[in-house]
Amino acid sequence: MDNTIANNPGWKSEEPVQVTKTYLPPQEEYQQFLNGIWNRAWVTNHGPLVTQLEEDLSAMLDVPYLKFLNNGTIALQIAIKALDLKGEVITSPFSYVATTSSLVWENCTPIFADIEPGTFTLDPQQVEKAITPRTTAIMATHVFGNPCDVEGLKQVAEKYNLSIIYDAAHAYGVRYKGESLFRYGHFSTLSCHATKLFHTIEGGAITTIDEELNHKMSYMRNFGHNGQEDFYGLGINGKNSEFHAAMGLCLLPKMKDLIHQRETIFKNYQKLLEKVAEKVSYQEIRTGTDYNYSYFPVVFESEEDLLRVQKQMNAANIFPRRYFYPCLSSLNYVQDTGRTPVSTGLSKRILCLPFHSQLDSDLQENISTLLLKAIQ
Ligand SMILES: *Cc1c(COP(=O)(O)O)cnc(C)c1O
């Protein structure tokens, strides 16, 4: 039976459709890894699966140093600590809350600079305007996997002697000008949360190309230990388990195919939405990017359009997400610089549609039809 809205106007999804659906490997594949864990009875503390995942992931992301952590937020916090950041850190208010909250948690003051209107990433010119004698670093997000202007930000950072941390939570597998995006900045951080493109249920990673920073991040994620009875310095528990690493090892070999499937679905959405091409716009992927198709964000002309779309979809049991809303400059524990009109405006008008590698084509058509109906 054709289950599209065209043939079935009162259509409503039986199951709730969320913005993403966690990819799970065939259960037998995970079971194989469980057998090994049971045989060894080595469940955490840098076991062989964690070590293997670190090797495979660093090869995949083409970075010399990578540590697998318990989440992407602790990765940001270890990066801030390892660089010993204090004072003001310039960052984007158009990101997930963890980017800003990590800075505040580590006693830094986030100073918001605005984003580029097309790419949604931090604008180097706006960063330069926000610099004061108290500025120590830039924390920039590769939003939805789209690379920041890494060259522009590097220039500003070098001119004012600032560190750069890239929140690369969404940037699994992205390359820019033929090189891994993870090779830029002092640190990059990845999230491997279940909602992210590459996941380990909960998890994250921190990467660097600098040997000394690698030493620091390595001991910091393990309580500062230097062997059992000595410590290099201050640390925290950033470790992850064999069970989480096993999920990552199941997924890694499939990522290329999964990304390819997402590309097809991504392009199909754009085609299905051609009828409202004047009323919606999309993120501009920076030229020179090998993209990972991690999200499908749609920008509307007005917040009213967005709310209409959201309401119609929710009534049909479809739950797109407002990433990223509200704008982080409105958090009650930060100072709003009042200099981020692009971010504030975008936050109100952007909606991520349900998007994952297994999205059924009838369902995709229905989601698109609901959007068209709401704003046409
Ligand atoms: C998901 C996310 C994080 C946090 O990662 P966790 O693994 O959930 O702690 C940080 N920054 C951005 C941009 C994210 O999307």
The ligand as an SDF file (V2000), in Angstrom:
LIG
                    3D

 15 15  0  0  0  0  0  0  0  0999 V2000
   26.9330   16.7900   21.3240 C   0  0  0  0  0  0  0  0  0  0  0  0
   27.7470   18.0100   21.4310 C   0  0  0  0  0  0  0  0  0  0  0  0
   28.6500   18.2140   22.4860 C   0  0  0  0  0  0  0  0  0  0  0  0
   28.6900   17.3300   23.6950 C   0  0  0  0  0  0  0  0  0  0  0  0
   29.0400   16.0340   23.4720 O   0  0  0  0  0  0  0  0  0  0  0  0
   28.6260   14.8810   24.5250 P   0  0  0  0  0  0  0  0  0  0  0  0
   29.3310   13.6850   24.0000 O   0  0  0  0  0  0  0  0  0  0  0  0
   27.1370   14.7580   24.4640 O   0  0  0  0  0  0  0  0  0  0  0  0
   29.0950   15.3120   25.8630 O   0  0  0  0  0  0  0  0  0  0  0  0
   29.4810   19.3230   22.4380 C   0  0  0  0  0  0  0  0  0  0  0  0
   29.4040   20.2120   21.4300 N   0  0  0  0  0  0  0  0  0  0  0  0
   28.5340   20.0630   20.4130 C   0  0  0  0  0  0  0  0  0  0  0  0
   28.5370   21.0680   19.3140 C   0  0  0  0  0  0  0  0  0  0  0  0
   27.6630   18.9760   20.3990 C   0  0  0  0  0  0  0  0  0  0  0  0
   26.7620   18.8670   19.4080 O   0  0  0  0  0  0  0  0  0  0  0  0
  1  2  1  0
  2  3  1  0
  2 14  2  0
  3  4  1  0
  3 10  2  0
  4  5  1  0
  5  6  1  0
  6  7  2  0
  6  8  1  0
  6  9  1  0
 10 11  1  0
 11 12  2  0
 12 13  1  0
 12 14  1  0
 14 15  1  0
M  END
$$$$
